[in-house]
Amino acid sequence: MAGKTLTEYKVWDRTTRIFHWVNLLSMLVLIACGVALLNAGALGATNDGKVVLKTVHVYAGYVFALNLAWRLFWAFVGGPFARWRALLPFGSGYGAALKAYMAGEKTSFLGHNPLGRLAVTALLLVLTLQATTGLVLAGTDIYYPPFGGMIAEWVAAPGVDPSQILPYDRSLVDPDAYQEMRAFRSGYLSTHVANFYVILALVVIHVAAVIWTENRHGGSLVSAMFSGRKALAEEPVDRQD
């Protein structure tokens, strides 16, 4: 980029930027808790310790899920580069743009480039799946909303107030109902764990892609998520006038 004049363009609105950083911070907490829970046995965690980890995990999950839900809504009403038409890998000319980009054409984009739109769509799908399964597991693990009340009613022994049931305490649960609940839970748990590894892989790809794109086209991608503005040496093909 040496010797070329850089022009600044407004691209990411404030809501999109806030979503990005809240999503990152909540995911860091979720990943840390998730790794600890997956290795709870090796770490020697007690049941009380697991409950603390799961409680932190669930509260971080609420932040994550609400933030994601807001972002999905914002894709209908947000700025031009935040909307679905700028995110999803569809639309007139998308196939040709992707082919040209993959062929190595050094074209600048204000929003996501054609390959980035594929990556963002994949990320939104797996994040939505993770949030959905996580909310179910919050109910089956520690009886937290939105499904915890129903789960507690399901497993409560006859005559027991469901609100009195505590995680890892089976003294107030019906053994048969509890086993049915655990069988119901297993599919969600398997999906949640497998999707966790998919998310980790996509995050690594995302970071690598940002570094590669920055080196290839510039655009101050990271700083743009703070300032909302990109600096480009070439006229962006998706400029909004």
Secondary structure, 3 states (H helix, E strand, C coil): CCCCCCEEEECCCHHHHHHHHHHHHHHHHHHHHHHHHHCHHHHCCCHHHHHHHHHHHHHHHHHHHHHHHHHHHHHHHCCCCCCHHHHCCCCCCHHHHHHHHHCCCCCCCCCCCHHHHHHHHHHHHHHHHHHHHHHHHHHHHHCCCCCHHHHHHHHECCCCCHHHCCCCCCCCECHHHHHHHHHHHHHHHHHHHHHHHHHHHHHHHHHHHHHHHHHHHCCCHHHHHHHCEEEECCCCCCCCC
